[in-house]
Amino acid sequence: MHPLCQDLNEMSVSPVTYRARWIFPITRPPIRDGWVTVVGDRILALSAGDRLPEQVPVVDLGERAILPGLINAHTHLEFSHLTRPLGFSGIPLEDWVVEVIRERQRADVDRSRSIRQGAEEARSNGTRLICEIATLPWPGVCGDLAPEIIAMGEVLGLSEARASERLAAAAEHLRSVHGLSGIVGGLSPHSPYSTSMETLRRSVEIAARSGVGVAMHIAESEAERELIERGRGPLAERLIEMGVWRPDCFGPGTPNLLDRLSLLAQAPYALIIHGHDLRQAEIDRICQHPNMTLVYCPRTQAFFGHVPRGFDAAWRRGGRIALGTDSRASNPDLSIWAELCWLWTHRSELDWRAILRMGTVAGADAVRRADLGRIEPGGLGGLIAVDGAAVNPEGLVARWIESGPPEALTPLGKSAAGDLASALPSVCPTTPDQES
């Protein structure tokens, strides 16, 4: 028996090898007729052929493909109790915001339960990590959640008093999640129409001191640009109606989107959410900073009917694009797999492999998790299995679109076995990549 297997057996942790028609490491070409050996969700080795680790149980999956667990780079779990999106397809953003505020004010909703429900829905659809926008105080700190969650405390408020109160709550949020298993913190200065430039600056400063990331909804609609650049339009009218209008924050002579992006770039990492109306210069600014990522929510964009200018520009530029589901307030479910299938169906002109990267390694790299989103020795991929019955990888996409959700092979969350194996050597060396 390999010494590693002996050590693991003595600790009552059992390695297992999965064989499948295809292995998708993501960071290198697909492996035909390959195998992966894991303990818990820690990947020990992968290769092709019949040279398997000795005395390690083998599970032959047959005509299946093994992928790493998916990354949901943007969601709001608090709305997971909803059975349909708020409003109607094509609803203007400024009207939908009112629906969201009304929904948040409901007293009959158990937000903690909604968060648990959403996390479980994501896990059951193959998600390994969630980037959650956490309305504070965040009830998720009281639950035992899987998958892993980056809970980014929401900061919003145009007035100085409101912003200071939310910043203090965000700092307390970072303290409250520190040391929790499977949960780390972050900050989310909400959006240019709800967060002043000064509040954004203070949020980035806190994030930099704490070593955490930030996420901001930016350029969601043309109305947002009209508000920022001209100080008028439907979003301006809505802010006036709500009694939170600050004319010194918007219009000519005030900070523009490039100014906000430059400030966000000073955080350890920054997720630029939606970005439907981003222009080329703004996409270029994002792509100049390796710590910045555009997060695209395909079915939410389709729900609102926005033109995905930012996504298209980032694609042409070769920028990093991760995927999110947004929430059930704008989406029928929280499945990143469904987002991938939507893109493969509606944007078939795009490289299917690059789309797959958006739901895996791009999201992991966006939040500095080199151990996720790929199948590599030492990683915590959280393996999932999907249809693999094709003679070449290209033939799988059509089958994936028609198939159900992925099947979890290993834990899609933090596991003791993963921690245990982190300091141990690989079961056996990998062999060179093999591709059909």
N, C-alpha and C positions, 0 to 999 in steps of 0.2 A: 504494500500500500504506500502511496505517496505520503511523505511526512506531513504535508499540509492536511491531507484527508485524515490521518491519524490524530492530529491535533484537534481538528474540528469534531471528530467523533467523540473524543474524550470530553469535549465541551457540550455535547448533545446538540450540535449543529450539523446538519447533514447537507453536503454538497449534492448537486444533481446536474446532469447533463441533458440538455434539450437538443434533439436533432430535428431538422426541418428542411423542406425543399429549398427555402431561401432564408438567408440571414441578411438583414439590412443594417450594417454598422453605421450608416449615414455619412461618416467621415471618410469612408473609402468605398470602393465598388461593392455591390451586392455579392454575397458568397452563395454559390449554388451547392446544394447537398451539404450544408454546413452544420456545425454544432456549437453550442454555447454552454459552458459550465459556470454555475453560480452557487453561491451560498447566501440564502436570504435573497436580497436584491443586489448583492455585490457580485459583479462580473469577475470571474477568475481567469477565463481563457475562452478563445473562440478560434475556430479553424474550419477546414473542410476535410472530407475524406473519412477514413475508417480508423485513424489513430486517435482513439479516445482515451481520456484519463482512466487509469486502471482502478477497479473496485469502486467506481462511482456510479450510482444508478443512472440509467439512461431512459429518458422519455422520448419515444419516437412520435413526432407530431405529424408525420406523413406529409401530405400536400398542403403544408401551412408555411407562412412566412413570419419570421420573428422580427419585430421592430422594437426600438426603445420606447419607453413610456412617453406620452405626449406632454407638451408644455403649453399651458393656457396663460398667456402673457397679459391678459386683462379680463377681469370680470368683477361683478358686484354680487356677492353671494346673498346679500340681504333680501333680494327680490326672488329668491328661488322658489317661493311658495306660489308664484303667479303661474297660471295655466295658459296664458296668452300674453303677448306684448301689450303694453299700455298704448292707448290711442288707436291709430289705424295706419295701414301702410301708406307711406308718403306724408305722414304728419310733419309739419314744420318743427324744427328743433325747439323753437321758443314756446310752442304749445305743448310739446312733449315734456319739457322741463317742468311745466306746471303740473302735469299728471304725476311726474316723479315726486314732486314736493308733496302733493296730496297723498300719494301712496305711503310716503315715509311718515306721515302724520297719523296713519291709522293706529288705533290703540288695540285692535283685535289681532294683531300679528305678532307671533313669537319670533323675534328676529334671530335668537340663538338657534331655534329649531330650523329656520330657513337657511341659515348658514350651514348647519350640519347636513341638511337635505341637499343643498347645492354641492357641497364638497363630495358627498357620496355619489351624486349623479355624475359629477366630473370623473371621479375614480372609476365608476362602472363603465365609463366610455373610454378608458385607457389613459387618463391624465395622471401624470406623475408629480407635477408641480403647478400650483396656481398662484398667480399674482392678483391678489384681492385688494380692491379699494375699500378700505374699512371705515365706515361711518362710526364716529367716536361718541361715547365709549363703545368699543367693539365687543359684542357678546361672544365672539369666537374664542376668546381667551379662556372661557369656562368649559370648552368642549374638547373631547379627544378626537381630533380631526385627521383624516387622511384624504387626499395626498398631503405632501408638504405644502405649506402656505407662506408666501411673503405677504404679510398684512400691512398695506401701505396706508397709514392713517391719513384720512382726508382733511385737508385744510382749505377752508373757503371763507370768504367774507371781504367785502369791499371796504367796510368801515374799519377804522383802526381798532375800535373796541372789540368788534366781532373777530377780527383777525387775530388779535392778541389772545383772546380766549381760546380760539381754535389751535393756535400754535402751542399754547400751554398744554392743551389736551393731547396734542400730537407728541409732545415731549414725554408726557406721562405714558402715552401708549407705547413708545419705544422702551420705556423702563418696564412696563407691565409684561411685554412679550419676551424680554431678554431672558435667555436661559430656558425658555419653554421648548419642549421636544417637538420638532417638526414645524415650528413657527418662527419666523424671523420678521423683523419690522422694516418699515420704510415709510416714506412720506409721499402724499399726493396733493400738491397744490392744485386745486381742482381744474380750473380752466381760466383763460384770459377774461372771460365775461363774469367770473365770480370771484376772482382773486387778484388783488392789486399787485403791481410790480414790486412794491416793498415787501409784501407778504411772500411773494415768490422768492425774493432774495433771502429773506430770513429762513424760509423753508430749506433752501439749498444750503445755507450755512449750517443749519442743524444736521442735515443729512451728511454733509462733509465731515463735521465733527464726530458724528456717530458711525461713520463708515457704512451708511446704508444708501439705497437708491431712491430715486424719485420717479413719479409717473404724473404726467399732465395731459389732460384732454386738450388738444390743439387743432385749430382749423377744422372743426367738425362740419361747418357749413359756410356758405357764402355770406350768410347773415352775420357770422362772427367776424369775418374780415371787414364787412361794412361798419360794424360797431367799432372795431379797433382803429381802422384807418380814417373813418369819416365821422365817428361819433353819432351815428344815427342808424335807422333801420328797425326791423321788427324786434331784435334783441334789446336795443336801446329802449324801445317803447315798453317792453316787458319789464325791464329793470326799473323804469320810472313808475309803472303800475305797482310794482312790489315795494316801492319806497326805499330802494337801495342804490339809486342812481348816483354816480360820482362823475361829473363832467370832466374833472381833472385827470381821470384814468383813461379816457378814450378820445379819439379824434386826432386831427393834425397836431404835430408837436409832441405827442405822447409816444411811449415805447411801442414798437411794432413787433411782429412775430419774430423777426430776426433777432431783435434785442432779447426777447424771452428765450429763444433757443440758445443764444450765447450764454445766458445765465444758467440755464439748465445743464449746459455742458460742463459746468464746474462741479456738479455732483459726482459721486463715485460712479454711478451709472444713471442714465435717464431713459425712460420709456415715453415715447411720443405717441400718444394714443389717438387713433383714428386718422387724423391728418388728411381728410378727404380733400380739403381745399388748399393744401400746401402747394406753393409754386416752386419752380426749378431752383431758384436761389436759396429757398428755405430747405429744400431737400439736399442741396449741395452743402449747406451748413451742417446738417445732421450727419451727412456722410463724411465730413471732415473730421468728425470726432468718433473714434472707435468705441467710446462708452455710451453712444446714443443709438437707439433703435426705434424704427417706426413699427408700431403695433397696429395691425390691420384686423378688423373684425368684419369678415366678408358679408355674412348674412344680416348683420346690423346695418351695414352700408346699403344693402339691398332693401331692407325694410324702410329706411328713410328715403331711399331713392336718390341719394347723393351720388355725384359723379366722382369716382375714385382717382382724382388727379394726382394726389400725393402718392398713392400706391403705384400708379403707372410710372410716375417720374422716378420713384425710388427703384422700381424694377429696371428701368432703362439705365439708371445710374449704377446699378449693381450694389445698392445699399442693402444693409441688413434689415430684413423684414421678418417680424415674428407675428404669430396669430393669437387672437383672443376671441372670446365669445361675447364680450360685453355681458349683459345680464338678461334674465328672462323678461325684463321690462322692454327689451327691443329684439328678442331672439326667442325662438320656440324651445330651445334647450341649451345645455352647457357642454356640448360635445365638440371638442376640437377635431375629432375624426369627421364629424359632419361638416365642419368648416373646410377641411381638406377636400372632402368629396364635392362640396359646392364649387370650390375653385377648379377642381379637375373637370367638372361638368360645364361650368359657365365661362371658364378662361382656359379652354383646351389649347389655345395657341401658346400658352406658357409651358416651360419645361416642367414636366411632372415631378422630376427629381428635386428641382429647386423649390417647388411647392411643398414637397414632403419635408424638406429642410426647415421651412418656415414653422412647421408644427412640432419640430424636434430640436435640432441643434441650435437654430437661430434664437429660439426663445431661451434656451439654456445659456447660451453665450451672452445674451442681452442682460442677464442678471448675474453674470460671473459664476455660473455653475458648470465648470468644465467636466464635472462628474455625471452630468445628466444629458439627455437628448441624443445620446450616441451609445453604441455597444463597443466598448473598449475595456481591456483588462484594467481592473481597479475602479471602474466606474460604478455608478448606482443607477443603471438604466431603467430599472423597473420594466422588465420585458413584457411585451404584449404579442399576441398571435392573431394573424388575419389570414385570409385566403391566400394560398401560395401556389395554386394549381395552374402554372403557366410555364412554358418552355423558356421564356425570357422575361426579365423584369417588366419590360414595357407592356407585356400582355396582362399584367396584373391590375392595372388601373381600372379598366372597365369592370373587372370582377369586384374590386374594392367598392366602387360606386354602388353596386347592387347588393353588397353584403351588409350584414348587421354590424354592431359595434365590436371592437376588438375584445379578445379574451385575455385577461391578466394571467401571466405565467408566474410572476414573482410579485412580492408586495409593492403596491403603488404608493408608498409612503416610507417614512423613516422606519428602519428595522434594526433591532439589536444585532442580528446576524451581519447586516451590512457594516455596522461599526466594528464588529469583531474581526471581520475579514480584512478590514482596511490596512492593517499592519502586517498581513501575511503575504507570502509570495504567491505567484500564480501557480496553478496546478501543473501546467506544462506550457512550453512556449507556443506561440501562435505560428502558423505557417503563412507564406505569402498569400496575398489576396487572390481569389479565384472568381472569375466572372464569366457568365455565359456569353 
